[in-house]
Amino acid sequence: MGNIELKVEGMSCGSCVKHIKEALAPLAGVEAVVVDLAAGQVRVTGTAQSDALLAALDAAGYPAQLLAATTPTASKAAGSASGGCCCH
Ligand SMILES: [Cu+2]
């Protein structure tokens, strides 16, 4: 068991936090999901595969990347065309 730390783009409100938890919680191996809204980070405890977590977040509309194996992203995602929260 371990922790996987993810940097999640697009989180901007408490509903996003809820969406992210709902997206990750059902995945195999996920025991706990802790979301840090202010930092834009998510910590998943358990034996989940990081690939599955990233895929689930992407599908939920929150592009994410592994924090542990960070390749410094060149720049802040080119001006976030989506603009703001994706909650509806
Ligand atoms: Cu939101």
PDB file of the backbone (N, CA, C, O) and the ligand in Angstrom, with CONECT records:
HET     CU  A 101       1
ATOM      1  N   MET A   1       0.845  -1.197   0.000  1.00  0.00           N
ATOM      2  CA  MET A   1       0.000   0.000   0.000  1.00  0.00           C
ATOM      3  C   MET A   1       0.872   1.235   0.000  1.00  0.00           C
ATOM      4  O   MET A   1       1.943   1.261   0.607  1.00  0.00           O
ATOM      5  N   GLY A   2       0.409   2.234  -0.674  1.00  0.00           N
ATOM      6  CA  GLY A   2       1.194   3.453  -0.716  1.00  0.00           C
ATOM      7  C   GLY A   2       0.334   4.632  -1.082  1.00  0.00           C
ATOM      8  O   GLY A   2      -0.884   4.527  -1.227  1.00  0.00           O
ATOM      9  N   ASN A   3       0.979   5.725  -1.223  1.00  0.00           N
ATOM     10  CA  ASN A   3       0.281   6.928  -1.629  1.00  0.00           C
ATOM     11  C   ASN A   3       0.704   7.314  -3.035  1.00  0.00           C
ATOM     12  O   ASN A   3       1.870   7.207  -3.415  1.00  0.00           O
ATOM     13  N   ILE A   4      -0.268   7.757  -3.777  1.00  0.00           N
ATOM     14  CA  ILE A   4       0.029   8.315  -5.087  1.00  0.00           C
ATOM     15  C   ILE A   4      -0.398   9.772  -5.046  1.00  0.00           C
ATOM     16  O   ILE A   4      -1.547  10.084  -4.732  1.00  0.00           O
ATOM     17  N   GLU A   5       0.514  10.644  -5.359  1.00  0.00           N
ATOM     18  CA  GLU A   5       0.190  12.068  -5.345  1.00  0.00           C
ATOM     19  C   GLU A   5       0.031  12.568  -6.764  1.00  0.00           C
ATOM     20  O   GLU A   5       0.860  12.319  -7.639  1.00  0.00           O
ATOM     21  N   LEU A   6      -1.052  13.273  -6.958  1.00  0.00           N
ATOM     22  CA  LEU A   6      -1.377  13.748  -8.290  1.00  0.00           C
ATOM     23  C   LEU A   6      -1.575  15.252  -8.271  1.00  0.00           C
ATOM     24  O   LEU A   6      -2.080  15.817  -7.302  1.00  0.00           O
ATOM     25  N   LYS A   7      -1.176  15.876  -9.340  1.00  0.00           N
ATOM     26  CA  LYS A   7      -1.472  17.287  -9.550  1.00  0.00           C
ATOM     27  C   LYS A   7      -2.653  17.350 -10.497  1.00  0.00           C
ATOM     28  O   LYS A   7      -2.588  16.835 -11.614  1.00  0.00           O
ATOM     29  N   VAL A   8      -3.725  17.974 -10.060  1.00  0.00           N
ATOM     30  CA  VAL A   8      -4.953  17.961 -10.844  1.00  0.00           C
ATOM     31  C   VAL A   8      -5.266  19.365 -11.336  1.00  0.00           C
ATOM     32  O   VAL A   8      -5.284  20.327 -10.568  1.00  0.00           O
ATOM     33  N   GLU A   9      -5.508  19.454 -12.620  1.00  0.00           N
ATOM     34  CA  GLU A   9      -5.873  20.742 -13.203  1.00  0.00           C
ATOM     35  C   GLU A   9      -7.380  20.928 -13.151  1.00  0.00           C
ATOM     36  O   GLU A   9      -8.132  19.960 -13.260  1.00  0.00           O
ATOM     37  N   GLY A  10      -7.818  22.151 -12.989  1.00  0.00           N
ATOM     38  CA  GLY A  10      -9.229  22.459 -13.175  1.00  0.00           C
ATOM     39  C   GLY A  10     -10.081  22.397 -11.922  1.00  0.00           C
ATOM     40  O   GLY A  10     -11.285  22.649 -11.978  1.00  0.00           O
ATOM     41  N   MET A  11      -9.473  22.066 -10.794  1.00  0.00           N
ATOM     42  CA  MET A  11     -10.263  22.063  -9.563  1.00  0.00           C
ATOM     43  C   MET A  11     -10.439  23.491  -9.098  1.00  0.00           C
ATOM     44  O   MET A  11      -9.456  24.210  -8.917  1.00  0.00           O
ATOM     45  N   SER A  12     -11.663  23.906  -8.906  1.00  0.00           N
ATOM     46  CA  SER A  12     -11.827  25.280  -8.465  1.00  0.00           C
ATOM     47  C   SER A  12     -12.904  25.459  -7.414  1.00  0.00           C
ATOM     48  O   SER A  12     -13.124  26.580  -6.955  1.00  0.00           O
ATOM     49  N   CYS A  13     -13.561  24.423  -7.029  1.00  0.00           N
ATOM     50  CA  CYS A  13     -14.557  24.598  -5.989  1.00  0.00           C
ATOM     51  C   CYS A  13     -14.821  23.283  -5.282  1.00  0.00           C
ATOM     52  O   CYS A  13     -14.281  22.242  -5.656  1.00  0.00           O
ATOM     53  N   GLY A  14     -15.648  23.340  -4.269  1.00  0.00           N
ATOM     54  CA  GLY A  14     -15.919  22.155  -3.484  1.00  0.00           C
ATOM     55  C   GLY A  14     -16.601  21.055  -4.276  1.00  0.00           C
ATOM     56  O   GLY A  14     -16.441  19.872  -3.973  1.00  0.00           O
ATOM     57  N   SER A  15     -17.361  21.442  -5.290  1.00  0.00           N
ATOM     58  CA  SER A  15     -18.007  20.427  -6.109  1.00  0.00           C
ATOM     59  C   SER A  15     -16.983  19.658  -6.926  1.00  0.00           C
ATOM     60  O   SER A  15     -17.138  18.459  -7.161  1.00  0.00           O
ATOM     61  N   CYS A  16     -15.929  20.354  -7.359  1.00  0.00           N
ATOM     62  CA  CYS A  16     -14.851  19.667  -8.064  1.00  0.00           C
ATOM     63  C   CYS A  16     -14.250  18.603  -7.159  1.00  0.00           C
ATOM     64  O   CYS A  16     -13.993  17.479  -7.590  1.00  0.00           O
ATOM     65  N   VAL A  17     -14.033  18.961  -5.921  1.00  0.00           N
ATOM     66  CA  VAL A  17     -13.472  18.012  -4.963  1.00  0.00           C
ATOM     67  C   VAL A  17     -14.348  16.774  -4.892  1.00  0.00           C
ATOM     68  O   VAL A  17     -13.865  15.641  -4.890  1.00  0.00           O
ATOM     69  N   LYS A  18     -15.645  17.021  -4.835  1.00  0.00           N
ATOM     70  CA  LYS A  18     -16.589  15.912  -4.751  1.00  0.00           C
ATOM     71  C   LYS A  18     -16.528  15.059  -6.014  1.00  0.00           C
ATOM     72  O   LYS A  18     -16.523  13.830  -5.948  1.00  0.00           O
ATOM     73  N   HIS A  19     -16.482  15.720  -7.153  1.00  0.00           N
ATOM     74  CA  HIS A  19     -16.412  14.990  -8.418  1.00  0.00           C
ATOM     75  C   HIS A  19     -15.175  14.115  -8.473  1.00  0.00           C
ATOM     76  O   HIS A  19     -15.219  12.971  -8.927  1.00  0.00           O
ATOM     77  N   ILE A  20     -14.096  14.662  -8.012  1.00  0.00           N
ATOM     78  CA  ILE A  20     -12.839  13.915  -8.066  1.00  0.00           C
ATOM     79  C   ILE A  20     -12.883  12.712  -7.141  1.00  0.00           C
ATOM     80  O   ILE A  20     -12.431  11.623  -7.494  1.00  0.00           O
ATOM     81  N   LYS A  21     -13.421  12.917  -5.979  1.00  0.00           N
ATOM     82  CA  LYS A  21     -13.547  11.774  -5.068  1.00  0.00           C
ATOM     83  C   LYS A  21     -14.454  10.702  -5.662  1.00  0.00           C
ATOM     84  O   LYS A  21     -14.181   9.506  -5.555  1.00  0.00           O
ATOM     85  N   GLU A  22     -15.526  11.148  -6.282  1.00  0.00           N
ATOM     86  CA  GLU A  22     -16.452  10.182  -6.867  1.00  0.00           C
ATOM     87  C   GLU A  22     -15.831   9.465  -8.059  1.00  0.00           C
ATOM     88  O   GLU A  22     -16.166   8.315  -8.344  1.00  0.00           O
ATOM     89  N   ALA A  23     -14.940  10.140  -8.742  1.00  0.00           N
ATOM     90  CA  ALA A  23     -14.305   9.525  -9.900  1.00  0.00           C
ATOM     91  C   ALA A  23     -13.274   8.483  -9.469  1.00  0.00           C
ATOM     92  O   ALA A  23     -13.090   7.462 -10.131  1.00  0.00           O
ATOM     93  N   LEU A  24     -12.613   8.757  -8.361  1.00  0.00           N
ATOM     94  CA  LEU A  24     -11.499   7.897  -7.957  1.00  0.00           C
ATOM     95  C   LEU A  24     -11.911   6.792  -6.997  1.00  0.00           C
ATOM     96  O   LEU A  24     -11.377   5.684  -7.047  1.00  0.00           O
ATOM     97  N   ALA A  25     -12.850   7.095  -6.133  1.00  0.00           N
ATOM     98  CA  ALA A  25     -13.183   6.145  -5.074  1.00  0.00           C
ATOM     99  C   ALA A  25     -13.567   4.753  -5.577  1.00  0.00           C
ATOM    100  O   ALA A  25     -13.198   3.762  -4.947  1.00  0.00           O
ATOM    101  N   PRO A  26     -14.297   4.646  -6.695  1.00  0.00           N
ATOM    102  CA  PRO A  26     -14.720   3.304  -7.120  1.00  0.00           C
ATOM    103  C   PRO A  26     -13.607   2.485  -7.779  1.00  0.00           C
ATOM    104  O   PRO A  26     -13.800   1.298  -8.044  1.00  0.00           O
ATOM    105  N   LEU A  27     -12.472   3.078  -8.042  1.00  0.00           N
ATOM    106  CA  LEU A  27     -11.428   2.363  -8.773  1.00  0.00           C
ATOM    107  C   LEU A  27     -10.793   1.279  -7.914  1.00  0.00           C
ATOM    108  O   LEU A  27     -10.712   1.392  -6.691  1.00  0.00           O
ATOM    109  N   ALA A  28     -10.356   0.247  -8.575  1.00  0.00           N
ATOM    110  CA  ALA A  28      -9.727  -0.868  -7.876  1.00  0.00           C
ATOM    111  C   ALA A  28      -8.495  -0.392  -7.123  1.00  0.00           C
ATOM    112  O   ALA A  28      -7.644   0.304  -7.676  1.00  0.00           O
ATOM    113  N   GLY A  29      -8.411  -0.770  -5.871  1.00  0.00           N
ATOM    114  CA  GLY A  29      -7.220  -0.481  -5.087  1.00  0.00           C
ATOM    115  C   GLY A  29      -7.238   0.853  -4.381  1.00  0.00           C
ATOM    116  O   GLY A  29      -6.320   1.163  -3.621  1.00  0.00           O
ATOM    117  N   VAL A  30      -8.263   1.647  -4.617  1.00  0.00           N
ATOM    118  CA  VAL A  30      -8.330   2.952  -3.964  1.00  0.00           C
ATOM    119  C   VAL A  30      -8.968   2.796  -2.581  1.00  0.00           C
ATOM    120  O   VAL A  30     -10.107   2.347  -2.452  1.00  0.00           O
ATOM    121  N   GLU A  31      -8.220   3.171  -1.571  1.00  0.00           N
ATOM    122  CA  GLU A  31      -8.746   3.058  -0.211  1.00  0.00           C
ATOM    123  C   GLU A  31      -9.167   4.406   0.343  1.00  0.00           C
ATOM    124  O   GLU A  31     -10.140   4.500   1.091  1.00  0.00           O
ATOM    125  N   ALA A  32      -8.445   5.432  -0.017  1.00  0.00           N
ATOM    126  CA  ALA A  32      -8.796   6.760   0.468  1.00  0.00           C
ATOM    127  C   ALA A  32      -8.365   7.792  -0.562  1.00  0.00           C
ATOM    128  O   ALA A  32      -7.347   7.644  -1.238  1.00  0.00           O
ATOM    129  N   VAL A  33      -9.159   8.824  -0.660  1.00  0.00           N
ATOM    130  CA  VAL A  33      -8.844   9.922  -1.563  1.00  0.00           C
ATOM    131  C   VAL A  33      -8.865  11.207  -0.752  1.00  0.00           C
ATOM    132  O   VAL A  33      -9.876  11.555  -0.143  1.00  0.00           O
ATOM    133  N   VAL A  34      -7.753  11.897  -0.751  1.00  0.00           N
ATOM    134  CA  VAL A  34      -7.675  13.166  -0.051  1.00  0.00           C
ATOM    135  C   VAL A  34      -7.404  14.251  -1.079  1.00  0.00           C
ATOM    136  O   VAL A  34      -6.436  14.179  -1.837  1.00  0.00           O
ATOM    137  N   VAL A  35      -8.265  15.249  -1.095  1.00  0.00           N
ATOM    138  CA  VAL A  35      -8.135  16.310  -2.083  1.00  0.00           C
ATOM    139  C   VAL A  35      -7.732  17.600  -1.392  1.00  0.00           C
ATOM    140  O   VAL A  35      -8.371  18.032  -0.432  1.00  0.00           O
ATOM    141  N   ASP A  36      -6.684  18.200  -1.882  1.00  0.00           N
ATOM    142  CA  ASP A  36      -6.269  19.511  -1.403  1.00  0.00           C
ATOM    143  C   ASP A  36      -6.621  20.524  -2.475  1.00  0.00           C
ATOM    144  O   ASP A  36      -5.890  20.715  -3.447  1.00  0.00           O
ATOM    145  N   LEU A  37      -7.755  21.164  -2.272  1.00  0.00           N
ATOM    146  CA  LEU A  37      -8.258  22.076  -3.298  1.00  0.00           C
ATOM    147  C   LEU A  37      -7.305  23.249  -3.516  1.00  0.00           C
ATOM    148  O   LEU A  37      -7.025  23.634  -4.651  1.00  0.00           O
ATOM    149  N   ALA A  38      -6.819  23.800  -2.429  1.00  0.00           N
ATOM    150  CA  ALA A  38      -5.965  24.976  -2.532  1.00  0.00           C
ATOM    151  C   ALA A  38      -4.690  24.671  -3.304  1.00  0.00           C
ATOM    152  O   ALA A  38      -4.221  25.493  -4.091  1.00  0.00           O
ATOM    153  N   ALA A  39      -4.140  23.499  -3.078  1.00  0.00           N
ATOM    154  CA  ALA A  39      -2.886  23.131  -3.727  1.00  0.00           C
ATOM    155  C   ALA A  39      -3.112  22.494  -5.088  1.00  0.00           C
ATOM    156  O   ALA A  39      -2.173  22.342  -5.870  1.00  0.00           O
ATOM    157  N   GLY A  40      -4.348  22.123  -5.370  1.00  0.00           N
ATOM    158  CA  GLY A  40      -4.624  21.441  -6.622  1.00  0.00           C
ATOM    159  C   GLY A  40      -4.026  20.051  -6.668  1.00  0.00           C
ATOM    160  O   GLY A  40      -3.604  19.563  -7.716  1.00  0.00           O
ATOM    161  N   GLN A  41      -4.003  19.432  -5.510  1.00  0.00           N
ATOM    162  CA  GLN A  41      -3.370  18.118  -5.433  1.00  0.00           C
ATOM    163  C   GLN A  41      -4.329  17.099  -4.844  1.00  0.00           C
ATOM    164  O   GLN A  41      -5.216  17.416  -4.052  1.00  0.00           O
ATOM    165  N   VAL A  42      -4.112  15.866  -5.266  1.00  0.00           N
ATOM    166  CA  VAL A  42      -4.919  14.758  -4.781  1.00  0.00           C
ATOM    167  C   VAL A  42      -3.965  13.660  -4.318  1.00  0.00           C
ATOM    168  O   VAL A  42      -2.994  13.332  -5.001  1.00  0.00           O
ATOM    169  N   ARG A  43      -4.254  13.108  -3.164  1.00  0.00           N
ATOM    170  CA  ARG A  43      -3.479  11.971  -2.676  1.00  0.00           C
ATOM    171  C   ARG A  43      -4.399  10.764  -2.578  1.00  0.00           C
ATOM    172  O   ARG A  43      -5.452  10.803  -1.941  1.00  0.00           O
ATOM    173  N   VAL A  44      -3.974   9.708  -3.220  1.00  0.00           N
ATOM    174  CA  VAL A  44      -4.750   8.477  -3.203  1.00  0.00           C
ATOM    175  C   VAL A  44      -3.965   7.431  -2.418  1.00  0.00           C
ATOM    176  O   VAL A  44      -2.803   7.148  -2.708  1.00  0.00           O
ATOM    177  N   THR A  45      -4.629   6.873  -1.426  1.00  0.00           N
ATOM    178  CA  THR A  45      -4.012   5.820  -0.639  1.00  0.00           C
ATOM    179  C   THR A  45      -4.564   4.478  -1.080  1.00  0.00           C
ATOM    180  O   THR A  45      -5.765   4.329  -1.304  1.00  0.00           O
ATOM    181  N   GLY A  46      -3.675   3.506  -1.203  1.00  0.00           N
ATOM    182  CA  GLY A  46      -4.113   2.177  -1.590  1.00  0.00           C
ATOM    183  C   GLY A  46      -3.138   1.551  -2.568  1.00  0.00           C
ATOM    184  O   GLY A  46      -1.955   1.890  -2.602  1.00  0.00           O
ATOM    185  N   THR A  47      -3.656   0.641  -3.352  1.00  0.00           N
ATOM    186  CA  THR A  47      -2.802  -0.083  -4.288  1.00  0.00           C
ATOM    187  C   THR A  47      -3.192   0.202  -5.728  1.00  0.00           C
ATOM    188  O   THR A  47      -2.867  -0.562  -6.636  1.00  0.00           O
ATOM    189  N   ALA A  48      -3.880   1.290  -5.923  1.00  0.00           N
ATOM    190  CA  ALA A  48      -4.352   1.618  -7.271  1.00  0.00           C
ATOM    191  C   ALA A  48      -3.179   1.901  -8.208  1.00  0.00           C
ATOM    192  O   ALA A  48      -2.096   2.309  -7.787  1.00  0.00           O
ATOM    193  N   GLN A  49      -3.435   1.672  -9.470  1.00  0.00           N
ATOM    194  CA  GLN A  49      -2.447   2.002 -10.492  1.00  0.00           C
ATOM    195  C   GLN A  49      -2.575   3.475 -10.855  1.00  0.00           C
ATOM    196  O   GLN A  49      -3.678   3.979 -11.069  1.00  0.00           O
ATOM    197  N   SER A  50      -1.460   4.145 -10.921  1.00  0.00           N
ATOM    198  CA  SER A  50      -1.523   5.576 -11.216  1.00  0.00           C
ATOM    199  C   SER A  50      -2.138   5.829 -12.589  1.00  0.00           C
ATOM    200  O   SER A  50      -2.827   6.828 -12.795  1.00  0.00           O
ATOM    201  N   ASP A  51      -1.883   4.917 -13.524  1.00  0.00           N
ATOM    202  CA  ASP A  51      -2.453   5.098 -14.857  1.00  0.00           C
ATOM    203  C   ASP A  51      -3.976   5.127 -14.805  1.00  0.00           C
ATOM    204  O   ASP A  51      -4.622   5.923 -15.487  1.00  0.00           O
ATOM    205  N   ALA A  52      -4.531   4.246 -13.985  1.00  0.00           N
ATOM    206  CA  ALA A  52      -5.992   4.178 -13.875  1.00  0.00           C
ATOM    207  C   ALA A  52      -6.534   5.446 -13.238  1.00  0.00           C
ATOM    208  O   ALA A  52      -7.595   5.938 -13.622  1.00  0.00           O
ATOM    209  N   LEU A  53      -5.801   5.974 -12.264  1.00  0.00           N
ATOM    210  CA  LEU A  53      -6.238   7.203 -11.603  1.00  0.00           C
ATOM    211  C   LEU A  53      -6.231   8.367 -12.584  1.00  0.00           C
ATOM    212  O   LEU A  53      -7.174   9.155 -12.650  1.00  0.00           O
ATOM    213  N   LEU A  54      -5.154   8.452 -13.337  1.00  0.00           N
ATOM    214  CA  LEU A  54      -5.037   9.539 -14.304  1.00  0.00           C
ATOM    215  C   LEU A  54      -6.131   9.442 -15.354  1.00  0.00           C
ATOM    216  O   LEU A  54      -6.714  10.450 -15.755  1.00  0.00           O
ATOM    217  N   ALA A  55      -6.404   8.220 -15.797  1.00  0.00           N
ATOM    218  CA  ALA A  55      -7.432   8.027 -16.819  1.00  0.00           C
ATOM    219  C   ALA A  55      -8.801   8.419 -16.281  1.00  0.00           C
ATOM    220  O   ALA A  55      -9.595   9.043 -16.985  1.00  0.00           O
ATOM    221  N   ALA A  56      -9.074   8.053 -15.040  1.00  0.00           N
ATOM    222  CA  ALA A  56     -10.373   8.364 -14.452  1.00  0.00           C
ATOM    223  C   ALA A  56     -10.540   9.874 -14.269  1.00  0.00           C
ATOM    224  O   ALA A  56     -11.620  10.420 -14.494  1.00  0.00           O
ATOM    225  N   LEU A  57      -9.477  10.527 -13.866  1.00  0.00           N
ATOM    226  CA  LEU A  57      -9.550  11.976 -13.689  1.00  0.00           C
ATOM    227  C   LEU A  57      -9.739  12.670 -15.028  1.00  0.00           C
ATOM    228  O   LEU A  57     -10.511  13.621 -15.152  1.00  0.00           O
ATOM    229  N   ASP A  58      -9.029  12.181 -16.011  1.00  0.00           N
ATOM    230  CA  ASP A  58      -9.153  12.766 -17.335  1.00  0.00           C
ATOM    231  C   ASP A  58     -10.578  12.609 -17.839  1.00  0.00           C
ATOM    232  O   ASP A  58     -11.161  13.535 -18.403  1.00  0.00           O
ATOM    233  N   ALA A  59     -11.129  11.419 -17.626  1.00  0.00           N
ATOM    234  CA  ALA A  59     -12.501  11.153 -18.075  1.00  0.00           C
ATOM    235  C   ALA A  59     -13.498  12.039 -17.343  1.00  0.00           C
ATOM    236  O   ALA A  59     -14.545  12.392 -17.886  1.00  0.00           O
ATOM    237  N   ALA A  60     -13.164  12.398 -16.103  1.00  0.00           N
ATOM    238  CA  ALA A  60     -14.064  13.238 -15.314  1.00  0.00           C
ATOM    239  C   ALA A  60     -13.896  14.714 -15.648  1.00  0.00           C
ATOM    240  O   ALA A  60     -14.651  15.558 -15.165  1.00  0.00           O
ATOM    241  N   GLY A  61     -12.913  15.015 -16.469  1.00  0.00           N
ATOM    242  CA  GLY A  61     -12.721  16.394 -16.900  1.00  0.00           C
ATOM    243  C   GLY A  61     -11.659  17.146 -16.124  1.00  0.00           C
ATOM    244  O   GLY A  61     -11.595  18.374 -16.164  1.00  0.00           O
ATOM    245  N   TYR A  62     -10.829  16.400 -15.420  1.00  0.00           N
ATOM    246  CA  TYR A  62      -9.761  17.027 -14.639  1.00  0.00           C
ATOM    247  C   TYR A  62      -8.424  16.416 -15.029  1.00  0.00           C
ATOM    248  O   TYR A  62      -7.979  15.445 -14.417  1.00  0.00           O
ATOM    249  N   PRO A  63      -7.791  16.974 -16.032  1.00  0.00           N
ATOM    250  CA  PRO A  63      -6.497  16.451 -16.457  1.00  0.00           C
ATOM    251  C   PRO A  63      -5.521  16.467 -15.289  1.00  0.00           C
ATOM    252  O   PRO A  63      -5.401  17.466 -14.580  1.00  0.00           O
ATOM    253  N   ALA A  64      -4.834  15.366 -15.100  1.00  0.00           N
ATOM    254  CA  ALA A  64      -3.952  15.254 -13.945  1.00  0.00           C
ATOM    255  C   ALA A  64      -2.609  14.698 -14.380  1.00  0.00           C
ATOM    256  O   ALA A  64      -2.460  14.122 -15.458  1.00  0.00           O
ATOM    257  N   GLN A  65      -1.648  14.890 -13.507  1.00  0.00           N
ATOM    258  CA  GLN A  65      -0.346  14.294 -13.743  1.00  0.00           C
ATOM    259  C   GLN A  65       0.224  13.823 -12.427  1.00  0.00           C
ATOM    260  O   GLN A  65      -0.108  14.337 -11.359  1.00  0.00           O
ATOM    261  N   LEU A  66       1.081  12.842 -12.528  1.00  0.00           N
ATOM    262  CA  LEU A  66       1.729  12.319 -11.339  1.00  0.00           C
ATOM    263  C   LEU A  66       2.656  13.364 -10.756  1.00  0.00           C
ATOM    264  O   LEU A  66       3.440  13.988 -11.471  1.00  0.00           O
ATOM    265  N   LEU A  67       2.560  13.549  -9.450  1.00  0.00           N
ATOM    266  CA  LEU A  67       3.487  14.479  -8.811  1.00  0.00           C
ATOM    267  C   LEU A  67       4.823  13.813  -8.557  1.00  0.00           C
ATOM    268  O   LEU A  67       5.875  14.437  -8.706  1.00  0.00           O
ATOM    269  N   ALA A  68       4.784  12.571  -8.182  1.00  0.00           N
ATOM    270  CA  ALA A  68       6.010  11.870  -7.838  1.00  0.00           C
ATOM    271  C   ALA A  68       6.995  11.888  -8.996  1.00  0.00           C
ATOM    272  O   ALA A  68       8.171  12.209  -8.822  1.00  0.00           O
ATOM    273  N   ALA A  69       6.508  11.542 -10.165  1.00  0.00           N
ATOM    274  CA  ALA A  69       7.381  11.444 -11.325  1.00  0.00           C
ATOM    275  C   ALA A  69       7.227  12.669 -12.204  1.00  0.00           C
ATOM    276  O   ALA A  69       7.028  12.568 -13.414  1.00  0.00           O
ATOM    277  N   THR A  70       7.321  13.807 -11.584  1.00  0.00           N
ATOM    278  CA  THR A  70       7.031  15.018 -12.337  1.00  0.00           C
ATOM    279  C   THR A  70       8.102  15.329 -13.357  1.00  0.00           C
ATOM    280  O   THR A  70       9.290  15.404 -13.042  1.00  0.00           O
ATOM    281  N   THR A  71       7.665  15.504 -14.554  1.00  0.00           N
ATOM    282  CA  THR A  71       8.485  16.177 -15.534  1.00  0.00           C
ATOM    283  C   THR A  71       7.972  17.598 -15.544  1.00  0.00           C
ATOM    284  O   THR A  71       6.805  17.829 -15.861  1.00  0.00           O
ATOM    285  N   PRO A  72       8.799  18.536 -15.212  1.00  0.00           N
ATOM    286  CA  PRO A  72       8.325  19.914 -15.102  1.00  0.00           C
ATOM    287  C   PRO A  72       7.588  20.337 -16.369  1.00  0.00           C
ATOM    288  O   PRO A  72       8.160  20.374 -17.458  1.00  0.00           O
ATOM    289  N   THR A  73       6.343  20.645 -16.205  1.00  0.00           N
ATOM    290  CA  THR A  73       5.563  21.058 -17.372  1.00  0.00           C
ATOM    291  C   THR A  73       6.060  22.402 -17.846  1.00  0.00           C
ATOM    292  O   THR A  73       6.241  23.329 -17.057  1.00  0.00           O
ATOM    293  N   ALA A  74       6.271  22.496 -19.107  1.00  0.00           N
ATOM    294  CA  ALA A  74       6.930  23.640 -19.711  1.00  0.00           C
ATOM    295  C   ALA A  74       6.347  24.952 -19.218  1.00  0.00           C
ATOM    296  O   ALA A  74       7.081  25.861 -18.832  1.00  0.00           O
ATOM    297  N   SER A  75       5.050  25.044 -19.232  1.00  0.00           N
ATOM    298  CA  SER A  75       4.421  26.256 -18.739  1.00  0.00           C
ATOM    299  C   SER A  75       3.011  25.913 -18.312  1.00  0.00           C
ATOM    300  O   SER A  75       2.524  24.818 -18.593  1.00  0.00           O
ATOM    301  N   LYS A  76       2.376  26.802 -17.662  1.00  0.00           N
ATOM    302  CA  LYS A  76       1.028  26.549 -17.192  1.00  0.00           C
ATOM    303  C   LYS A  76       0.068  26.358 -18.356  1.00  0.00           C
ATOM    304  O   LYS A  76      -0.433  27.331 -18.921  1.00  0.00           O
ATOM    305  N   ALA A  77      -0.182  25.134 -18.704  1.00  0.00           N
ATOM    306  CA  ALA A  77      -1.168  24.711 -19.701  1.00  0.00           C
ATOM    307  C   ALA A  77      -1.758  25.836 -20.553  1.00  0.00           C
ATOM    308  O   ALA A  77      -2.955  26.119 -20.496  1.00  0.00           O
ATOM    309  N   ALA A  78      -0.922  26.444 -21.314  1.00  0.00           N
ATOM    310  CA  ALA A  78      -1.310  27.435 -22.318  1.00  0.00           C
ATOM    311  C   ALA A  78      -2.647  28.136 -22.103  1.00  0.00           C
ATOM    312  O   ALA A  78      -3.572  27.989 -22.902  1.00  0.00           O
ATOM    313  N   GLY A  79      -2.736  28.877 -21.047  1.00  0.00           N
ATOM    314  CA  GLY A  79      -3.865  29.782 -20.873  1.00  0.00           C
ATOM    315  C   GLY A  79      -5.228  29.174 -20.662  1.00  0.00           C
ATOM    316  O   GLY A  79      -6.233  29.825 -20.948  1.00  0.00           O
ATOM    317  N   SER A  80      -5.305  27.964 -20.178  1.00  0.00           N
ATOM    318  CA  SER A  80      -6.546  27.265 -19.843  1.00  0.00           C
ATOM    319  C   SER A  80      -7.767  27.789 -20.588  1.00  0.00           C
ATOM    320  O   SER A  80      -8.537  28.588 -20.055  1.00  0.00           O
ATOM    321  N   ALA A  81      -7.930  27.342 -21.793  1.00  0.00           N
ATOM    322  CA  ALA A  81      -8.998  27.824 -22.651  1.00  0.00           C
ATOM    323  C   ALA A  81     -10.377  27.578 -22.051  1.00  0.00           C
ATOM    324  O   ALA A  81     -11.327  28.311 -22.325  1.00  0.00           O
ATOM    325  N   SER A  82     -10.470  26.548 -21.237  1.00  0.00           N
ATOM    326  CA  SER A  82     -11.777  26.198 -20.692  1.00  0.00           C
ATOM    327  C   SER A  82     -12.285  27.305 -19.760  1.00  0.00           C
ATOM    328  O   SER A  82     -13.486  27.567 -19.695  1.00  0.00           O
ATOM    329  N   GLY A  83     -11.382  27.936 -19.056  1.00  0.00           N
ATOM    330  CA  GLY A  83     -11.742  29.058 -18.215  1.00  0.00           C
ATOM    331  C   GLY A  83     -12.654  28.690 -17.076  1.00  0.00           C
ATOM    332  O   GLY A  83     -13.876  28.737 -17.212  1.00  0.00           O
ATOM    333  N   GLY A  84     -12.075  28.327 -15.959  1.00  0.00           N
ATOM    334  CA  GLY A  84     -12.854  28.174 -14.750  1.00  0.00           C
ATOM    335  C   GLY A  84     -13.393  26.794 -14.526  1.00  0.00           C
ATOM    336  O   GLY A  84     -12.921  25.807 -15.090  1.00  0.00           O
ATOM    337  N   CYS A  85     -14.370  26.757 -13.709  1.00  0.00           N
ATOM    338  CA  CYS A  85     -14.854  25.497 -13.167  1.00  0.00           C
ATOM    339  C   CYS A  85     -15.670  24.740 -14.210  1.00  0.00           C
ATOM    340  O   CYS A  85     -16.419  25.320 -14.996  1.00  0.00           O
ATOM    341  N   CYS A  86     -15.494  23.431 -14.182  1.00  0.00           N
ATOM    342  CA  CYS A  86     -16.230  22.616 -15.138  1.00  0.00           C
ATOM    343  C   CYS A  86     -17.482  22.009 -14.516  1.00  0.00           C
ATOM    344  O   CYS A  86     -18.138  21.175 -15.141  1.00  0.00           O
ATOM    345  N   CYS A  87     -17.816  22.411 -13.309  1.00  0.00           N
ATOM    346  CA  CYS A  87     -19.026  21.904 -12.675  1.00  0.00           C
ATOM    347  C   CYS A  87     -20.259  22.523 -13.342  1.00  0.00           C
ATOM    348  O   CYS A  87     -20.256  23.686 -13.744  1.00  0.00           O
ATOM    349  N   HIS A  88     -21.274  21.733 -13.440  1.00  0.00           N
ATOM    350  CA  HIS A  88     -22.499  22.268 -14.005  1.00  0.00           C
ATOM    351  C   HIS A  88     -23.682  21.900 -13.131  1.00  0.00           C
ATOM    352  O   HIS A  88     -24.817  22.263 -13.442  1.00  0.00           O
TER     353      HIS A  88
HETATM  354 CU    CU A 101     -16.143  22.952  -9.320  1.00  0.00          CU2+
END
